[in-house]
Amino acid sequence: MPNAALIVHQVRVALYDVLVGVIYGVVSVVSDGAARVVRGVFRQLNGHGASMTFHFQHIARRAACRPLFVALIGSLATASAAHAAPHMSGNAMAIPHRLIIIDAQGDSTMWGYQTSSGFTKSWQSPNNPPALLQAALQARFGAHVIVQNNSVPGATLVDRERGMHGYGQPYSRWVTTSPAHIVIVNFALNDADNHVKEPPAAFRAQLMRFIEESRSAGRIVVLEEPNPVDYALNRTVVPQYVAVVDELAKRYGLALVRQYAPIGARRDWRSLLIDGVHPTDTLYKLKAERQREVIEPIVAKLIG
């Protein structure tokens, strides 16, 4: 049975889905003035410490941020989804006003899950990869680069596609209303655990669908390999799913964050897992740095 922290997170993800859908469903007019308000609100939210793995519902609860949240909603209500979302012209993406939003999708190893006392206690590490990635990108580019941690512990790619297991919407609907310009996708471990019902061929079909839905909506897709895990499937099944990720990155010409082999090549890699599966903060930091190496040039190109 999932613990209270995971249930709360899944409810938050579902509410976020609904909120974003409502905002982008009612908007109709975009203006430079509204866009300037949005930029200003994001800058002020960062000043209140609300930027790490940004979520509307987190901000709304902060008393200091509540007026900014209202301003953000008001300004977004004047901007149409067609203009607020990124657009593709050939292979070039137009980013209005240089606000860059990155959507991090994945399982517990993206969410930042940590546990102790035989899984009786668990929490989200503040050093989860999207939080660290945002901090690194903001250090170079400024507060207008936002990384949203939209991953769900225990989720598979099928869950994300169908809008199950804590996801409030199918991905095909989510991606059309998401404000993200870049989406990082990091599934495979739970999919490998479920390999009898979801063999690598089925995972491949789902990942192709995810990629094509994302690109059709004008998003830049970045694929990420899972970290190795310290149990039997890591030697036999997980590599097959990693191979699918690598193959589709090559087929679609996508940026790829390599994690599996580089981490597995370390002699101490097992000691970097808190429970044989989930990274310690040390490994989360290493994973975030590998993300930064791939994502930073993409952001630089968008801004430039």
C-alpha positions in Angstrom: 0.0 0.0 0.0 1.5 3.4 -0.9 2.4 5.6 2.1 0.8 9.0 2.9 3.6 11.0 1.2 3.1 9.2 -2.2 -0.7 9.5 -2.0 -0.4 13.3 -1.3 2.1 13.6 -4.3 -0.3 11.7 -6.6 -3.2 13.9 -5.6 -1.1 17.0 -6.2 -0.1 15.8 -9.7 -3.8 15.2 -10.5 -4.8 18.6 -9.2 -2.0 20.2 -11.2 -3.2 18.5 -14.4 -6.7 19.9 -13.8 -5.5 23.4 -13.0 -3.3 23.6 -16.1 -6.1 22.3 -18.2 -8.5 24.9 -16.9 -6.1 27.8 -17.3 -5.2 26.9 -20.9 -8.7 26.0 -21.7 -10.2 29.4 -20.9 -7.5 31.7 -22.3 -8.0 33.5 -25.5 -5.8 36.6 -26.0 -2.0 37.0 -25.6 -0.3 40.3 -25.0 3.2 41.6 -24.4 2.0 43.1 -21.1 0.7 39.8 -19.8 3.9 38.1 -20.8 5.9 40.7 -18.8 3.7 40.1 -15.8 4.4 36.3 -16.1 8.2 36.9 -16.2 8.0 39.2 -13.2 5.9 36.8 -11.2 8.4 33.9 -11.9 11.3 36.2 -10.8 9.5 37.0 -7.5 8.5 33.4 -6.9 12.2 32.5 -7.1 12.8 35.2 -4.5 10.4 33.5 -2.2 12.1 30.1 -2.6 9.3 28.6 -4.6 11.2 27.8 -7.7 12.5 24.3 -6.9 10.6 21.8 -8.9 7.9 24.4 -9.5 4.2 23.5 -9.0 1.2 25.9 -8.8 -0.2 24.1 -5.8 3.0 24.5 -3.7 3.0 28.2 -4.4 -0.6 28.8 -3.6 -0.1 27.5 -0.1 2.8 30.0 0.7 1.3 33.1 2.3 4.1 35.3 0.9 3.6 33.8 -2.6 -0.2 33.9 -2.7 -0.5 37.4 -4.3 2.1 36.4 -6.9 0.1 33.2 -7.6 -3.0 35.3 -8.2 -1.1 37.6 -10.5 0.3 34.6 -12.4 -3.2 33.1 -12.9 -4.6 36.4 -14.0 -1.9 37.0 -16.5 -2.1 33.5 -17.9 -5.8 34.0 -18.3 -5.1 36.6 -20.9 -2.7 34.4 -22.9 -3.9 31.7 -25.4 -2.5 28.2 -25.3 -1.6 28.5 -28.9 0.9 31.3 -28.0 1.9 30.3 -24.5 3.0 26.8 -25.7 6.2 26.5 -27.8 5.9 26.3 -31.6 7.9 24.5 -34.2 9.1 25.9 -37.4 11.1 23.1 -39.1 13.5 22.1 -36.3 13.6 25.6 -34.7 11.5 26.4 -31.7 10.3 30.0 -31.0 10.4 30.7 -27.3 8.3 33.8 -26.6 10.0 36.1 -24.1 12.7 33.5 -23.3 10.9 31.9 -20.4 12.1 28.3 -20.6 10.1 25.5 -18.9 11.4 21.9 -18.6 9.0 19.0 -17.8 10.7 16.1 -16.0 8.6 12.9 -16.4 9.6 9.6 -14.9 9.4 7.3 -11.9 10.7 7.4 -8.3 14.3 7.8 -9.4 13.4 11.0 -11.1 11.0 12.1 -8.3 13.8 11.8 -5.7 12.5 8.9 -3.6 14.4 8.0 -0.5 13.6 5.5 2.2 14.8 4.0 5.5 13.8 1.5 8.1 12.8 -1.2 5.7 10.5 1.0 3.6 8.5 2.1 6.7 9.7 5.7 6.1 10.1 7.5 2.8 10.4 11.1 1.6 11.3 13.2 -1.5 15.0 14.2 -1.3 15.5 18.0 -1.8 18.4 16.9 -4.0 16.1 15.2 -6.5 17.5 15.6 -10.1 15.0 18.1 -11.4 15.6 20.4 -8.4 19.4 20.2 -8.9 19.1 20.6 -12.6 17.0 23.8 -12.1 19.5 25.2 -9.7 22.4 24.6 -12.1 20.5 26.1 -15.1 19.4 29.1 -13.1 23.0 29.7 -12.0 23.9 30.2 -15.6 20.8 31.5 -17.3 18.8 33.2 -14.6 15.5 32.6 -12.8 13.5 32.3 -16.0 14.5 28.7 -16.5 12.0 26.5 -14.6 12.2 22.7 -14.1 8.9 21.0 -13.2 9.2 17.6 -11.4 6.1 15.8 -12.8 7.4 12.3 -12.1 5.4 9.8 -10.0 6.9 7.0 -7.8 6.0 3.6 -8.9 4.8 4.7 -12.4 5.5 3.0 -15.7 5.4 4.6 -19.1 2.0 3.0 -19.7 0.7 4.8 -16.6 2.0 8.1 -17.9 0.5 7.5 -21.4 -2.9 6.4 -20.0 -3.1 8.9 -17.2 -3.1 6.3 -14.5 -1.3 5.7 -11.1 -1.5 9.2 -9.9 -1.6 11.0 -13.3 -4.8 12.9 -13.8 -4.7 13.0 -17.6 -3.5 10.9 -20.5 -0.2 12.2 -21.8 -1.7 13.0 -25.2 -4.0 15.6 -23.4 -1.4 16.8 -20.9 1.2 17.6 -23.5 -1.2 19.8 -25.5 -1.7 22.1 -22.5 1.6 21.8 -20.7 3.7 25.1 -20.9 6.9 23.1 -21.2 9.4 23.6 -24.1 11.5 20.6 -23.2 10.4 17.2 -21.8 12.8 14.8 -20.2 11.5 11.2 -20.0 13.0 8.7 -17.6 11.0 5.5 -17.3 12.2 1.8 -17.6 12.8 0.4 -14.1 9.1 -0.2 -13.2 8.5 -1.2 -16.8 11.2 -3.9 -16.5 9.7 -5.1 -13.2 6.5 -5.5 -15.2 8.2 -7.2 -18.1 5.8 -10.2 -18.3 2.9 -8.0 -19.1 4.9 -5.2 -20.7 7.9 -6.7 -22.6 10.5 -4.5 -24.2 8.6 -4.5 -27.5 5.5 -3.0 -25.8 7.7 -0.5 -24.0 9.2 0.5 -27.3 5.8 1.1 -28.8 4.8 3.2 -25.8 8.0 5.3 -25.9 7.6 5.9 -29.7 4.0 7.1 -29.0 5.3 9.4 -26.2 8.0 10.8 -28.5 5.6 11.4 -31.4 2.9 13.0 -29.2 5.5 15.3 -27.6 7.0 16.3 -31.0 3.6 16.8 -32.5 2.9 19.3 -29.7 6.1 21.1 -30.4 8.1 19.9 -27.5 11.8 19.0 -27.5 12.2 15.5 -26.2 15.2 14.3 -24.2 15.5 10.6 -23.4 17.2 9.5 -20.2 18.4 6.0 -19.2 17.6 4.6 -15.8 20.3 4.1 -13.2 21.4 0.4 -12.6 19.7 -1.4 -9.7 21.1 -4.1 -7.5 18.9 -7.1 -8.1 18.7 -9.9 -10.6 16.6 -8.1 -13.3 19.5 -5.6 -13.6 21.6 -8.3 -15.3 19.0 -9.7 -17.6 15.9 -7.6 -18.2 16.8 -3.9 -17.5 19.5 -3.8 -20.2 16.8 -4.7 -22.8 14.8 -1.6 -21.8 17.9 0.6 -21.8 18.6 -0.6 -25.3 15.1 0.5 -26.4 15.8 4.0 -25.0 19.2 4.2 -26.8 17.8 2.9 -30.0 14.9 5.3 -30.2 17.2 8.3 -29.3 19.2 7.4 -32.3 16.2 6.7 -34.5 14.5 10.1 -33.8 17.7 12.0 -33.4 17.0 12.9 -29.8 19.4 14.1 -27.0 20.2 11.2 -24.7 21.2 11.4 -21.0 23.3 8.2 -20.5 23.1 7.0 -16.9 23.0 3.2 -16.9 26.5 2.3 -18.2 28.5 5.2 -16.7 27.0 4.6 -13.3 27.4 0.9 -13.6 31.1 1.3 -14.5 31.8 2.8 -11.1 33.2 0.3 -8.6 31.2 1.8 -5.8 27.8 2.0 -7.7 26.0 -0.3 -5.3 27.0 1.8 -2.3 25.3 4.8 -4.1 21.9 3.1 -3.8 20.0 3.5 -0.6 18.0 0.3 -0.9 19.4 -1.4 -4.0 17.1 0.7 -6.3 16.9 4.4 -5.3 19.9 6.7 -5.3 21.4 8.3 -2.3 21.8 12.1 -2.5 25.3 11.5 -3.9 24.0 9.6 -6.8 21.1 12.0 -7.4 23.7 14.7 -7.7 25.7 12.7 -10.2 22.5 12.0 -12.2 21.6 15.7 -12.2 25.0 16.6 -13.4 24.7 14.3 -16.4 21.3 15.8 -17.1 22.8 19.3 -17.0 25.5 18.3 -19.5 22.8 17.4 -22.0 20.1 20.0 -21.2 22.3 23.1 -20.8 23.3 23.3 -24.5 19.7 22.9 -25.5 18.6 25.8 -23.3 21.5 27.9 -24.4 20.4 27.4 -28.0 16.8 28.3 -27.2 17.8 31.5 -25.4 20.4 32.4 -28.0 
